[in-house]
Amino acid sequence: MKKYRVFLNTLKEEKWIQEMADNGWLIEKIGLCYTFKEVEKKSYNLKMDYRIFSKQEDFDVYVTMHEDYGWKHIAGDKSSGSQYFFHEDNEKENELFSDENSQRDRILRIRKMLRQSIAIALVMFIVLLSQGSITISALINPKKLYLTTDLWDMSGSAFWSAFWIETPFALFRGLFIYALPIMIIIYVIYSYKIQRDYNKFMKNI
């Protein structure tokens, strides 16, 4: 079974994959979509980690170390960041992040990833803004996405004809213009939530 989902919140993604496993669908492959295989319902423990490795050897050691403890690596490579594991036993002692330090470090890695994503998106936005590919006027006033001369001064059938012809192009331009700001806002919100979770975690240890 294949499912198409987009997650910016890695913890929600982890929770969703776990729920699928609880319902008898074990994650098998992750790419453009999530591929699941039907399995007998039993206790599976699904966890995500975030690690980037400069050397393949370090990545292989990382995977082998977890597999020695019964954690099967499902998806991810040395440069993908997101790493997916499952264990065929859902007992507490078989947690991938079994101590406070490992739990804290995972949160810090996710927070770092988010802040890097925000920085990259901001740089791209500023560059596109300086080159004129994105304009503040179009961000504020969606009518600027329509390039037909005097479109908004037309009336009747002439207006509707020009409007419907240009709307697909305006939507495409809007997608390009609004994508980065929306992405930045989402990442900032998620980064705030991760920071809040980290603060709560630190208070409880």
N, C-alpha and C positions, 0 to 999 in steps of 0.2 A: 504494500500500500504506500502511495506517495502523498505527501501533504506539503502544500506551499505555505510557508509562514515567514514573516520577517520579524526579528526580535532585535531591539536595541538594548533591552534589559536582559543580560545574560542569566540572572537569577530566575527570572520568569521563564526563560527558555528551558533552564534546567528543571524547573517545576513542571512544565508542560510535558517534557520528555519522560519524566518520572510518572506522571499521570497516565500517559500512553502505555507505559510498561505495566502499570497496575491494572490496566484494562486488557492486557494480553497482547500488546503490540510493542515489541522491542526494537529500538533504533538499530538500524543496520548500516546506513550510509547517509552522509550529510554532504550536500553539494548545492546545486541550484534549488533543490527541494529536499525534504526529509523522507527517507525511505525506511519503512518499518516492515518487520516480518512478524507474522502471527505466531505466538508461542503459548505454551501452557501457562496458565495463570499461577504464578508463584512469586515469592519475594525477590525483587530485583532492586538494586540500589544504583541509581544513575547520578553521576556527578560530573560537573564541568570544572575545568581549571583554565587559567590563562597564563601561558608561558610562551616565550619566543626564544629560540636558541640560535646562536651564531654558527654552531657546528652540528653536523648530522650526528657525530659521535655522542655529543652531549644529549641530544634528543633521544637517541637509542637507549642510552643509560637511564634516562628519565622514564621511558616507557617500560623498560625491563624491570626497573625497581618496583614499579607499581604492579606489574604483572606477577612478580614474585609473591605479592601479597593477595593475589587473586583478582586484581582489577584488570579487566580486559580493555585495551585501548580500541575505541570504536572509530574515531575520526580525528583529524588534525595532523599537521606536519610541523616541522621545525620552525617555520616562519608564519604559520597561520594564526598563532595566538591562542585561539580557542581549542582546547583539548577535551575530548569526551571519553569517559570511562564508565563501565558498569561492573557490578559485582553480583554474583548469584545468591547473595545472602544479605538480607536487609537489616541484620542485627546492628545495634549501636556500635559495638566494638569494631565493626568492619567499615567504619566511616573513612572516606578518603582523607578528610581533614579531621583527624581524630584528637588533635590538641589545640589549645588556644592560639599558639603561635602560627600554626599552619592555616587556621581559619582567618586570623588577622592578616596574614601575608596574602591570602587569596583576595580579600577585600581590597588590600592596597594595590595589588596588581591590576584589578579591574578598574580601580580609581585612576591609576596611572594611564591605562589604555584610553579611558574616557577623556582625560585631560589632553592627551596627545591628539586625539581625534578632534577635539574642540579647537586646538591650536592650528591643526592642518586646515580645517574647514574655514577658520577665520582668515588665515593667510590667503587661501584660494578666493574667498569673498572679496578681500581688499584688493587683490590683484585684478580680478574681473571688474571691480568697481572702478579702479584707476584706468583700466583700458577701455572703459565705456561699454563693456559687454553687459553689465548690469547697471541700471540707473535708479537712483533714489525715487525719481518721479514715477517710474513704472511700479516700484514697490508700493508707493503710497496710493497711486491712482491706477487701477487696473485698466481703465480706458486707454491708457498710453500703450497697452499691448496691441491695440489695433492700429495699423499703419495706413489704412485707407484714408486719403485726404477728405476732410469734411464729413466723415461717416456720421458723426453725432449731430450734424446739421441737416442730414437727410430726413425724409419722412416717407411714410407709406411703403409701397412695394419696393421702391429703390433702396430704402434703408434696410428692410428685411433681407433683400437679396444680397446686398453687400455684407450685412452682418453675418448671415449664415455661411457665406463663402469664406470669410476671413476668420471666423471663430475657431476652427481647428488649428490654424496657425497661431492665433493669439493664445490658445490654451498651451500649445507647445512652448511658446516663448515664456509663458507664465510658469510652466513647470521648471524651465531652466533657471528663471530669475528667482523663484521662491524656494527652490529645493535647498540651497545652501543655508539661507536664514532659518528655515524650518528645522533642518538637521541640527544646526547649532543650538537652537532653542531646546530641542528634544534631548540632546547630549548634555546641555547644562542642567536641565531638570533631573535627568538620570544621575548625573554626577553629584548633584545636591543630595539625592536620595541615598546614594552610596556613602557619601560623607556622613549623613545622618545615621545610617546603619553602623558605620564604623565608630562613631561617637558613642552609640548605645552599647556596642560590643565592648569598648574600652571601659565603660562604666561598670559593666557586669563582671569583669575579670578581677 
